[in-house]
Amino acid sequence: MSFFRPGQSASPMPDRLSRTDYYQILTSVLMVILGALILIRSVSGSITIMTLLVGGGFLTLGAYRLNFVIKYFKKRRKCNQM
């Protein structure tokens, strides 16, 4: 058994993204937008720990997932240029 760092896998990089991949990219973008909206509304209104945790959680998780999408497209572009 071998353990990989996040973003690394034993399988080769796919040529095309599936519908599931596009769905996950869309939900990641929406998570970032929703997290930002929650944080903006909490700052303009009453600031509570729950709104900060939920908004920050959505924003962080969405950005974390989008980081892998960006890495995939950079790696794909690099492989296509060679």
N, C-alpha and C positions, 0 to 999 in steps of 0.2 A: 504494500500500500504506500502510495506516495502522496504527499500533500502539496498543493499548489498555492501560490500567492493569489490573492484576488485578481481576477482578470486573466488568469492563465489557465489553460486547459490542455489536456492531452490530445484532444481532437484538433484536426487542422481547421483553419478559418474557412467558414462557408463562403461560397461565391455570391449567394443571394440571401437576403433576409426573408424570413417567413412572415406570414400574417401575424403570428404571435409576437414576433420581434417588433413589428411596427406598432402593434397594440401596446406593448410594454414601453416603447419609446413615447407614444402619445400619453400614456398614463404618467410617465415620469415628468413630461413637460407640464401636464396639468397639476401634478403634485407641487412643482416649484411655484406655479402661479397661485394655487390655493394657499400654500404656506405663506407666500408674500402678502396675499390679501388678508389673511388672518392676522399676521403681524402688524400690518398697516392699520387695520381696524382696531386692534387692541391698543396701539399707541395713541390713536386719535380718541379713543373712548376710555373706558376704565381698564387699566392694566391688571390682569390677574395671572397667576402662575400657570393656570391651565391653558390659557390662550397662548402664552409664550411657549409652553412645552409642545402643544399641538402644532402651532404655526412653525416653530423652529424644527420640529420633527419632520413635518411634511417638506419643508424647504431643504433640510439636510439630506433626507432620503432621496428626494427627487434629484438633487444635484449629484449625489453619489452615484445614482443609476445612470444619469446622463454622462458622467465622467467615463463610464465604460463604453457608451455609444460613441463618444468622441474618439476614444482610443481605437475602437474598431475601425472607424472611417479613416483615421490617420494611417493605421497599419495597412488597410486595404488600398489606400492611395499609394503608399510606399511600395507595396507588392506589385501594383499595376504599372508603376513607372520602371520597374526593373526588367 
